Amino acid sequence: MNTLTNKRVLLGVSGSIAAYKSPDIVRRLQDLGAEVRVIVTDGGKEFVSERSLQTISKNKVHSNLWDKEAELAMGHIELAKWSDIVIIAPASANTIAKLCHGRADDLLSTVILATDAKVMLAPSMNQQMYASKAMKDNLKILLKRGIVIIEPGFGEQACGDVGEGRLAEALDIANQAADLFTSTSLSGKKVLITLGGTIEAIDPVRYISNHSSGKMGMALAHQCIQAGAKTTLIIGSISIDIEKRAEVIHIVSADEMYEAVMKRIESQDLFICCAAVADFRPKNVSHNKIKKNNSPVTIELTENKDILASVCQLSKRPICIGFAAESENFIVNARAKLESKACEAIILNDISQSEIGLNSDKNEVHFITKEHCEKIEKNSKQIIAEKIIEKITNYYF
Ligand SMILES: Cc1cc2nc3c(=O)[nH]c(=O)nc-3n(C[C@H](O)[C@H](O)[C@H](O)COP(=O)(O)O)c2cc1C
C-alpha cells in the first residue's frame, strides 16, 4: 500500500455543501503519514469552521491572500512551494471554472497557478450542475493540463436529488493521493537516528564534549526521509539546521540520549547510532563552580552506558547500524567494534584526516558487516549518506 509519509499536502476546501466532510479528509491524509495544511475559500467557510480545520490539521488555516503575517506577505508563494501535492476537496463548480481560466482572485486559485506540485480535484455539486456541458468542458481542460480528477460518487444528494456529484469518500481521496507517489525503498519504515555530540557537565558552567557537528547524521536523516521512512532524530549538540520533516527530540547528556532511545526503540525498523556519545562523564558533578586555588584539579571519570550495545542486546530490536571514529588500525578496530556491539554494520570514519569526518563537510567511510568491507570513496556527506542508505536498504529491507 502506498503512503503519504513525509509528504506535505495542501488541502483546498471550497464552497460545496460537502465542505463539512473536509476535517475527515484531513484525518485520512494524516493517517497515511501526511502533514496537512488547509486553505479554505470564503464559500468553504460557509460550510465548515476554520477552527475545526485548524484543530484537526494542527496548523493555522489559510484563507486570506492579503495576509500580512505570511512570510514576506506572500503566503501564496510560500504555500505553493511548501506543497508536494494540492488537493481541492470538495471542489466547487465555481472554483473549477476559475482554475480553467487561470483566475487568481483568492488565495486558493493563486496558489494553484503558483505551484509546480501535483494537483488533484474532487468535484462535489448538484447532479445537474455536474452534468452541465460547461462543467464537462471545464474538467476536460483541467485533465489535459495534467490535473487529476477524483470522480464523484452517485447517490442521494443534500438537495434531495439523486445522481452523480457526491464528494468521493475521504479514504478514497487520501488513497488516490498516495497512489500518485511511487513507493520508495523505506516507505512505511520507521527509522531512529542519534546525532551530534553529548555534553557531560563538570560543574554548572563547564562540560566535556566533542567536535561533532551532526552533519553526517542530518544527511542520513534527509536520505531516510527521501526514501519514505518516518524518521525520528535524537539530537545532542549540533551546529546545523534541523530537517523539518523529522520528529525531533533534543537531549544534552549521554544518559539522556540513552533514555530517549530506549523509550522509542521498540517500534523502530532501523536504528542508526551516529551521535558522538561521550564514553565517559565526570563521576561527581560539582553543584558550585570549581574555584582555582593554585593546585591541580582532578576530575574522576566514570563510563557512560553503551547505547548501541544496549539496543543490540534487546530481544526485540531493529536493524542496528553504528559508527566508529578511528584514528589508527581502522579496519581491525571497526571489526572488533562490530563484534563487541553485535550490530548489523559499522560505518568506519577515519578521523586522522582533518578534511574528512568530524565537523567537516566531506567524508570517506567503510561499510563493514560480518561478510563485507566496502569503501565509499571521499565525497560530500549528502552523497555518502545516499550510498549508506542504499546499502542498508539493499542488505536489510
Ligand atoms: C446552501 C448552498 C449549497 C451549495 N452547495 C454547493 C455545492 O455542493 N457545490 C457547488 O459547486 N456549489 C455549491 N454552492 C454554490 C457555491 O457555494 C458558490 O458557487 C460559491 O461562490 C463557491 O465559492 P468558492 O468556489 O470560492 O468556494 C452552494 C451554495 C449554497 C447557498
The ligand as an ORCA input file, in Angstrom:
! r2SCAN-3c Opt
* xyz 0 1
  C     -26.647     26.123      0.501
  C     -25.676     26.127     -0.642
  C     -25.080     24.959     -1.028
  C     -24.184     24.927     -2.091
  N     -23.609     23.760     -2.459
  C     -22.758     23.726     -3.497
  C     -22.165     22.506     -3.882
  O     -22.384     21.449     -3.279
  N     -21.298     22.527     -4.932
  C     -21.002     23.671     -5.603
  O     -20.223     23.606     -6.569
  N     -21.550     24.840     -5.251
  C     -22.426     24.909     -4.216
  N     -22.975     26.113     -3.854
  C     -22.595     27.317     -4.559
  C     -21.212     27.839     -4.123
  O     -21.146     27.934     -2.729
  C     -20.917     29.178     -4.794
  O     -20.793     28.977     -6.178
  C     -19.677     29.868     -4.239
  O     -19.455     31.052     -4.967
  C     -18.452     28.979     -4.344
  O     -17.319     29.717     -3.955
  P     -15.846     29.088     -3.988
  O     -15.733     28.277     -5.206
  O     -14.961     30.286     -3.995
  O     -15.720     28.352     -2.723
  C     -23.872     26.134     -2.789
  C     -24.458     27.309     -2.371
  C     -25.366     27.319     -1.329
  C     -26.005     28.622     -0.932
*
